Amino acid sequence: LGRAKQAVAATPVSGGTFKAAGWSSSTADTLDPAKASLSTDYVRCCSLYNRLTFLDKDGKTQMELAESFDTKDAKTWTVKLRKGVTFH
């Protein structure tokens, strides 16, 4: 097999259809993060949706949509969203 000597970048085009396949795809696949249970669901959802927080390359929590979060009992959490973010 040969390898390309350089990447060829196409001019971006808005719209169209994106199709993706995974090795563990099934009829249980979902785009609902609350119903995700497989690693492929996790990858799919993280590709489509923003998260409140994420882990950086060092495994430390970083804020994404959340500005801060707090709990007094580890049962009830208060999350302050960044300005302009709507939770739905």
C-alpha positions as CSV (number, residue, x, y, z in Angstrom):
1,L,0.0,0.0,0.0
2,G,1.2,3.5,-0.8
3,R,0.9,6.5,1.4
4,A,-0.1,10.0,0.4
5,K,2.8,12.5,0.6
6,Q,0.5,15.3,1.7
7,A,-3.1,15.8,2.7
8,V,-5.5,17.1,0.2
9,A,-8.1,19.5,1.6
10,A,-11.4,20.1,-0.1
11,T,-13.3,23.4,0.1
12,P,-15.9,23.0,2.8
13,V,-19.5,22.7,1.6
14,S,-22.5,23.5,3.8
15,G,-25.3,20.9,4.0
16,G,-25.4,17.3,2.7
17,T,-25.5,14.0,4.5
18,F,-23.0,12.5,6.9
19,K,-22.9,8.7,7.1
20,A,-20.8,6.8,9.6
21,A,-20.6,3.1,10.5
22,G,-19.2,1.4,13.6
23,W,-18.1,-2.1,14.3
24,S,-20.5,-2.5,17.2
25,S,-23.6,-0.9,15.6
26,S,-27.0,-2.3,16.4
27,T,-30.7,-1.6,16.5
28,A,-30.1,-0.2,20.0
29,D,-28.0,2.7,18.6
30,T,-29.2,6.1,19.9
31,L,-28.5,9.8,19.6
32,D,-30.0,10.3,23.0
33,P,-27.2,10.7,25.5
34,A,-29.5,9.6,28.4
35,K,-29.9,6.2,26.6
36,A,-26.3,5.7,25.5
37,S,-24.8,2.5,26.8
38,L,-22.2,1.4,24.3
39,S,-18.8,3.0,23.6
40,T,-20.0,3.8,20.1
41,D,-23.0,5.6,21.5
42,Y,-20.5,7.7,23.7
43,V,-18.3,8.5,20.6
44,R,-21.4,9.4,18.6
45,C,-22.9,11.6,21.3
46,C,-19.6,13.4,22.0
47,S,-19.3,14.1,18.3
48,L,-22.7,15.8,18.2
49,Y,-23.3,17.4,21.5
50,N,-21.5,19.7,23.9
51,R,-20.9,18.5,27.5
52,L,-21.1,20.3,30.8
53,T,-17.5,19.3,31.5
54,F,-14.9,17.2,30.0
55,L,-11.6,15.5,30.9
56,D,-8.5,17.0,29.5
57,K,-5.4,15.0,28.4
58,D,-4.2,14.9,32.0
59,G,-7.6,13.5,33.2
60,K,-8.5,16.8,34.9
61,T,-12.1,18.2,34.8
62,Q,-12.4,21.2,32.5
63,M,-15.5,23.4,32.0
64,E,-17.3,23.3,28.6
65,L,-20.9,24.5,28.9
66,A,-20.8,24.7,32.7
67,E,-19.2,27.8,34.3
68,S,-19.2,26.2,37.7
69,F,-20.9,23.4,39.7
70,D,-21.4,22.8,43.4
71,T,-22.9,20.2,45.8
72,K,-23.3,20.1,49.5
73,D,-24.2,16.4,49.8
74,A,-23.1,14.7,46.5
75,K,-26.9,14.1,45.8
76,T,-28.1,17.4,44.6
77,W,-25.9,19.5,42.2
78,T,-26.2,23.1,41.1
79,V,-24.7,23.8,37.7
80,K,-24.2,27.4,36.5
81,L,-24.2,27.5,32.7
82,R,-22.0,29.9,30.7
83,K,-23.7,33.0,29.4
84,G,-25.7,32.4,26.2
85,V,-26.1,28.6,26.9
86,T,-29.6,27.2,27.1
87,F,-30.2,23.7,28.7
88,H,-32.7,21.6,26.7
